Amino acid sequence: MIRTIITPEQRNISIKLPKGFVGKRIEVIAFAIDEINDNQTGNVFSEPVQTHLATENVLAKDWLSREEDIAWQNL
């Protein structure tokens, strides 16, 4: 998994993927970080999405392990 935070200077962005990603289906998600915690104007994300985003870093510790890669390699 690759995760990065950028501040785009224009509407178009491009990403360079590792060779191992070529030919595979990948998911790219873009959202404005400040929208996650925007309580003043009403949140744009539903509660389940907020929970997902809040737990992603914790779960990534388990997801980003050699053991996990081995477990999922045949799917």
VMD Tcl script that builds the backbone (N, CA, C; Angstrom):
set m [mol new atoms 225]
animate dup $m
set s [atomselect $m all]
$s set {name element resname resid chain x y z} {
  {N N MET 1 A 0.840 -1.168 0.000}
  {CA C MET 1 A 0.000 0.000 0.000}
  {C C MET 1 A 0.886 1.231 0.000}
  {N N ILE 2 A 0.508 2.185 -0.802}
  {CA C ILE 2 A 1.208 3.459 -0.856}
  {C C ILE 2 A 0.244 4.525 -0.377}
  {N N ARG 3 A 0.702 5.368 0.499}
  {CA C ARG 3 A -0.137 6.456 0.975}
  {C C ARG 3 A 0.702 7.713 1.019}
  {N N THR 4 A 0.170 8.784 0.489}
  {CA C THR 4 A 0.882 10.047 0.495}
  {C C THR 4 A -0.120 11.187 0.593}
  {N N ILE 5 A 0.329 12.312 1.061}
  {CA C ILE 5 A -0.497 13.506 1.130}
  {C C ILE 5 A 0.150 14.553 0.237}
  {N N ILE 6 A -0.649 15.161 -0.633}
  {CA C ILE 6 A -0.134 16.184 -1.534}
  {C C ILE 6 A -0.997 17.433 -1.444}
  {N N THR 7 A -0.448 18.537 -1.901}
  {CA C THR 7 A -1.195 19.778 -2.080}
  {C C THR 7 A -1.073 20.140 -3.545}
  {N N PRO 8 A -2.080 19.789 -4.351}
  {CA C PRO 8 A -1.977 20.037 -5.780}
  {C C PRO 8 A -1.957 21.524 -6.105}
  {N N GLU 9 A -1.199 21.868 -7.115}
  {CA C GLU 9 A -1.107 23.242 -7.597}
  {C C GLU 9 A -2.080 23.497 -8.751}
  {N N GLN 10 A -2.664 22.427 -9.271}
  {CA C GLN 10 A -3.613 22.535 -10.372}
  {C C GLN 10 A -4.612 21.391 -10.280}
  {N N ARG 11 A -5.556 21.350 -11.184}
  {CA C ARG 11 A -6.608 20.335 -11.116}
  {C C ARG 11 A -6.133 18.954 -11.527}
  {N N ASN 12 A -5.119 18.854 -12.326}
  {CA C ASN 12 A -4.613 17.562 -12.786}
  {C C ASN 12 A -3.418 17.141 -11.952}
  {N N ILE 13 A -3.395 15.872 -11.580}
  {CA C ILE 13 A -2.241 15.308 -10.883}
  {C C ILE 13 A -1.872 13.996 -11.560}
  {N N SER 14 A -0.653 13.558 -11.377}
  {CA C SER 14 A -0.248 12.245 -11.873}
  {C C SER 14 A 0.533 11.557 -10.770}
  {N N ILE 15 A 0.507 10.239 -10.803}
  {CA C ILE 15 A 1.240 9.464 -9.808}
  {C C ILE 15 A 2.134 8.458 -10.525}
  {N N LYS 16 A 3.263 8.196 -9.939}
  {CA C LYS 16 A 4.171 7.195 -10.477}
  {C C LYS 16 A 4.105 5.988 -9.543}
  {N N LEU 17 A 3.737 4.857 -10.097}
  {CA C LEU 17 A 3.554 3.647 -9.302}
  {C C LEU 17 A 4.770 2.747 -9.383}
  {N N PRO 18 A 4.991 1.953 -8.338}
  {CA C PRO 18 A 6.059 0.951 -8.403}
  {C C PRO 18 A 5.760 -0.077 -9.499}
  {N N LYS 19 A 6.784 -0.722 -10.010}
  {CA C LYS 19 A 6.617 -1.722 -11.074}
  {C C LYS 19 A 5.619 -2.806 -10.688}
  {N N GLY 20 A 5.588 -3.169 -9.420}
  {CA C GLY 20 A 4.696 -4.232 -8.958}
  {C C GLY 20 A 3.217 -3.913 -9.102}
  {N N PHE 21 A 2.886 -2.650 -9.303}
  {CA C PHE 21 A 1.495 -2.246 -9.457}
  {C C PHE 21 A 1.035 -2.314 -10.913}
  {N N VAL 22 A 1.955 -2.364 -11.847}
  {CA C VAL 22 A 1.620 -2.366 -13.268}
  {C C VAL 22 A 0.828 -3.626 -13.600}
  {N N GLY 23 A -0.304 -3.433 -14.275}
  {CA C GLY 23 A -1.140 -4.556 -14.662}
  {C C GLY 23 A -2.123 -5.005 -13.595}
  {N N LYS 24 A -2.089 -4.394 -12.421}
  {CA C LYS 24 A -3.009 -4.757 -11.342}
  {C C LYS 24 A -4.090 -3.698 -11.218}
  {N N ARG 25 A -5.220 -4.110 -10.691}
  {CA C ARG 25 A -6.279 -3.153 -10.383}
  {C C ARG 25 A -5.895 -2.432 -9.096}
  {N N ILE 26 A -5.932 -1.123 -9.131}
  {CA C ILE 26 A -5.626 -0.343 -7.933}
  {C C ILE 26 A -6.766 0.638 -7.685}
  {N N GLU 27 A -6.865 1.103 -6.471}
  {CA C GLU 27 A -7.881 2.085 -6.112}
  {C C GLU 27 A -7.176 3.363 -5.708}
  {N N VAL 28 A -7.625 4.471 -6.275}
  {CA C VAL 28 A -7.092 5.781 -5.933}
  {C C VAL 28 A -8.246 6.590 -5.364}
  {N N ILE 29 A -8.071 7.129 -4.175}
  {CA C ILE 29 A -9.110 7.908 -3.505}
  {C C ILE 29 A -8.555 9.297 -3.234}
  {N N ALA 30 A -9.325 10.313 -3.550}
  {CA C ALA 30 A -8.900 11.685 -3.270}
  {C C ALA 30 A -9.984 12.391 -2.468}
  {N N PHE 31 A -9.588 13.039 -1.392}
  {CA C PHE 31 A -10.505 13.845 -0.598}
  {C C PHE 31 A -9.691 14.933 0.090}
  {N N ALA 32 A -10.352 16.005 0.412}
  {CA C ALA 32 A -9.680 17.099 1.114}
  {C C ALA 32 A -9.640 16.768 2.600}
  {N N ILE 33 A -8.464 16.742 3.177}
  {CA C ILE 33 A -8.299 16.369 4.582}
  {C C ILE 33 A -9.122 17.264 5.495}
  {N N ASP 34 A -9.178 18.555 5.207}
  {CA C ASP 34 A -9.932 19.454 6.083}
  {C C ASP 34 A -11.432 19.183 6.053}
  {N N GLU 35 A -11.937 18.474 5.052}
  {CA C GLU 35 A -13.353 18.143 5.009}
  {C C GLU 35 A -13.730 17.077 6.033}
  {N N ILE 36 A -12.776 16.286 6.457}
  {CA C ILE 36 A -13.060 15.218 7.419}
  {C C ILE 36 A -13.506 15.791 8.758}
  {N N ASN 37 A -12.866 16.855 9.197}
  {CA C ASN 37 A -13.135 17.427 10.517}
  {C C ASN 37 A -13.889 18.749 10.445}
  {N N ASP 38 A -14.596 18.993 9.371}
  {CA C ASP 38 A -15.299 20.255 9.189}
  {C C ASP 38 A -16.637 20.222 9.915}
  {N N ASN 39 A -16.642 20.594 11.184}
  {CA C ASN 39 A -17.870 20.578 11.980}
  {C C ASN 39 A -18.662 21.872 11.833}
  {N N GLN 40 A -18.056 22.910 11.311}
  {CA C GLN 40 A -18.723 24.205 11.205}
  {C C GLN 40 A -19.802 24.194 10.124}
  {N N THR 41 A -19.507 23.600 8.991}
  {CA C THR 41 A -20.452 23.632 7.878}
  {C C THR 41 A -21.198 22.320 7.718}
  {N N GLY 42 A -21.018 21.406 8.611}
  {CA C GLY 42 A -21.637 20.093 8.468}
  {C C GLY 42 A -20.690 19.169 7.737}
  {N N ASN 43 A -20.562 17.978 8.237}
  {CA C ASN 43 A -19.599 17.046 7.662}
  {C C ASN 43 A -20.067 16.514 6.323}
  {N N VAL 44 A -19.143 16.388 5.380}
  {CA C VAL 44 A -19.478 15.841 4.072}
  {C C VAL 44 A -19.413 14.331 4.065}
  {N N PHE 45 A -18.790 13.729 5.080}
  {CA C PHE 45 A -18.682 12.274 5.151}
  {C C PHE 45 A -19.688 11.723 6.150}
  {N N SER 46 A -20.253 10.573 5.820}
  {CA C SER 46 A -21.176 9.929 6.730}
  {C C SER 46 A -20.396 9.301 7.884}
  {N N GLU 47 A -21.082 8.965 8.930}
  {CA C GLU 47 A -20.445 8.388 10.123}
  {C C GLU 47 A -19.626 7.134 9.811}
  {N N PRO 48 A -20.142 6.161 9.005}
  {CA C PRO 48 A -19.321 4.978 8.702}
  {C C PRO 48 A -18.013 5.325 8.006}
  {N N VAL 49 A -18.030 6.318 7.122}
  {CA C VAL 49 A -16.801 6.701 6.433}
  {C C VAL 49 A -15.837 7.332 7.415}
  {N N GLN 50 A -16.324 8.158 8.331}
  {CA C GLN 50 A -15.465 8.765 9.349}
  {C C GLN 50 A -14.796 7.680 10.190}
  {N N THR 51 A -15.554 6.667 10.566}
  {CA C THR 51 A -14.999 5.570 11.350}
  {C C THR 51 A -13.912 4.867 10.571}
  {N N HIS 52 A -14.155 4.611 9.296}
  {CA C HIS 52 A -13.149 3.964 8.454}
  {C C HIS 52 A -11.864 4.792 8.416}
  {N N LEU 53 A -11.995 6.082 8.174}
  {CA C LEU 53 A -10.814 6.935 8.087}
  {C C LEU 53 A -10.082 7.013 9.420}
  {N N ALA 54 A -10.817 7.022 10.514}
  {CA C ALA 54 A -10.199 7.118 11.835}
  {C C ALA 54 A -9.441 5.845 12.193}
  {N N THR 55 A -9.909 4.692 11.736}
  {CA C THR 55 A -9.274 3.435 12.105}
  {C C THR 55 A -8.239 2.962 11.098}
  {N N GLU 56 A -8.161 3.609 9.950}
  {CA C GLU 56 A -7.274 3.142 8.890}
  {C C GLU 56 A -5.821 3.060 9.340}
  {N N ASN 57 A -5.316 4.058 10.033}
  {CA C ASN 57 A -3.918 4.046 10.482}
  {C C ASN 57 A -3.637 2.905 11.454}
  {N N VAL 58 A -4.592 2.640 12.333}
  {CA C VAL 58 A -4.414 1.555 13.303}
  {C C VAL 58 A -4.409 0.205 12.585}
  {N N LEU 59 A -5.360 0.014 11.676}
  {CA C LEU 59 A -5.443 -1.253 10.952}
  {C C LEU 59 A -4.274 -1.439 9.992}
  {N N ALA 60 A -3.743 -0.353 9.464}
  {CA C ALA 60 A -2.633 -0.448 8.517}
  {C C ALA 60 A -1.419 -1.124 9.141}
  {N N LYS 61 A -1.251 -1.008 10.435}
  {CA C LYS 61 A -0.122 -1.673 11.102}
  {C C LYS 61 A -0.184 -3.185 10.880}
  {N N ASP 62 A -1.402 -3.733 10.898}
  {CA C ASP 62 A -1.567 -5.165 10.633}
  {C C ASP 62 A -1.545 -5.451 9.143}
  {N N TRP 63 A -2.135 -4.579 8.349}
  {CA C TRP 63 A -2.219 -4.798 6.905}
  {C C TRP 63 A -0.851 -4.763 6.252}
  {N N LEU 64 A 0.020 -3.917 6.725}
  {CA C LEU 64 A 1.309 -3.697 6.068}
  {C C LEU 64 A 2.401 -4.581 6.669}
  {N N SER 65 A 2.112 -5.840 6.767}
  {CA C SER 65 A 3.105 -6.762 7.317}
  {C C SER 65 A 3.413 -7.852 6.294}
  {N N ARG 66 A 4.564 -8.446 6.405}
  {CA C ARG 66 A 4.961 -9.545 5.509}
  {C C ARG 66 A 4.004 -10.723 5.658}
  {N N GLU 67 A 3.583 -11.002 6.886}
  {CA C GLU 67 A 2.663 -12.108 7.134}
  {C C GLU 67 A 1.332 -11.888 6.413}
  {N N GLU 68 A 0.848 -10.652 6.438}
  {CA C GLU 68 A -0.407 -10.336 5.774}
  {C C GLU 68 A -0.269 -10.479 4.256}
  {N N ASP 69 A 0.845 -10.051 3.701}
  {CA C ASP 69 A 1.100 -10.210 2.267}
  {C C ASP 69 A 1.066 -11.677 1.873}
  {N N ILE 70 A 1.695 -12.511 2.673}
  {CA C ILE 70 A 1.734 -13.951 2.398}
  {C C ILE 70 A 0.325 -14.539 2.470}
  {N N ALA 71 A -0.444 -14.125 3.458}
  {CA C ALA 71 A -1.792 -14.653 3.648}
  {C C ALA 71 A -2.709 -14.334 2.466}
  {N N TRP 72 A -2.511 -13.201 1.813}
  {CA C TRP 72 A -3.397 -12.755 0.750}
  {C C TRP 72 A -2.826 -12.967 -0.655}
  {N N GLN 73 A -1.666 -13.550 -0.781}
  {CA C GLN 73 A -1.000 -13.615 -2.087}
  {C C GLN 73 A -1.741 -14.444 -3.127}
  {N N ASN 74 A -2.568 -15.379 -2.729}
  {CA C ASN 74 A -3.255 -16.244 -3.694}
  {C C ASN 74 A -4.656 -15.772 -4.058}
  {N N LEU 75 A -5.037 -14.606 -3.602}
  {CA C LEU 75 A -6.397 -14.106 -3.906}
  {C C LEU 75 A -6.420 -13.322 -5.176}
}
mol reanalyze $m
mol bondsrecalc $m
mol representation Tube
mol addrep $m
